[in-house]
Amino acid sequence: MRKIIRRRGAPLGFTLIELLVVIAIIAVLIALLLPAVQAAREAARRAQCTNNMKQLALAAMNYESANGTFPMGDSMGRDWVGKGLVRQDAGHFLRAAAFYELGPVFNAWNSSIMPYEYPNSTICGVGISIMWCPSDGVIAGLRYPGAPGDGWDCAPIPSTFSSYAGNLGPLIYQWNDPCLNNMQGVFAHNGTTVPGYSPQVSSFKPVSIASITDGTSNTFMYGEHAHAEMSAQNGDIYGYNWWTSGDYGDTTFSSIFPPNYFTSEGQSYTVGGDGGIGTNANAQAQIVPRQSNFSDSVTSMHPGGANFAFCDGSVHFIKNSINSWNPRSVSSGGSGPCSWNYVTTQRFGIYQALSTRNGGEVISSDSY
């Protein structure tokens, strides 16, 4: 009988070197693929953010069509406890709520008194998805539950937040400044004279399409105001960007500083400025009358710039590197016709010019 000789077959597994090579190849492929996936996701988030801003801009334009002006940035109102006139702190988003298909919220608002008192405590906590940028951290669905002492009458005030803000223009004055009517943006406090108050409050009239003489396609309406950037600075996730607020730095921004100029609150003003929480001795001096330089600026979670809605309803991505004046050459305070006096000899950059509604600048679309 013939003896059958079986040949030794090939190994059934990988050698250690082969396994390491395969792992290395997979790691390289992942390293190449991951940034592409992240970039694709960010592109989708930025597109959704663009869509949100377009809806907000169209709602404001519909408001203007129905009422003859864009919504007021703030106004005077009654204090239901003291019955006196106070800064109402009701912002442009709240006033246009019916045009975001939030008619019940608008109808529930008692506009005779400010939002942050007990009779209006329910409206502030309504979440509005078009006000949440998908790149803006945990803002989607974020809701402050409210606590005693929140309101001007010490009532708890639940609240949700906004990733967007309205355009105040370059140089800004707070609600009780005699030069309030010098502001060149689309939104601001619409002041009325308060008897017995000194200095007397000047009047900033609600802005209409006709008063945007620079052209609606050359004037900002809304910009980004990332809640994640604001809340990260002092660990207070609930302290900024209440969607109903009319206060500067909550739902409004200034173009004094270009987009994403600051990376932290500590850079935005020197020690002792507005409460003294700045820690950087080389920081920009405080040059805004309400809140801080940082909170009054455009901030975004999108790499390289921020989305802006214009008064014609279009939305453009504006790079951080857009031509701007030098904020270091702007100072404020001291004496003068205004209680908050600005000193600058600079001409507006493209960024500042885009924030004015009546500056007379001629801006080419290829300059931003």
Beta strands, then each sheet from edge to edge (+ up, - down):
strand 1: 74-78
strand 2: 85-87
strand 3: 164-167
strand 4: 189-190
strand 5: 220-224
strand 6: 252-253
strand 7: 305-310
strand 8: 315-319
strand 9: 331-332
strand 10: 342-343
sheet 1: 2+ 1- 4-
sheet 2: 6+ 3+ 5- 7+ 8-
sheet 3: 9+ 10-
end
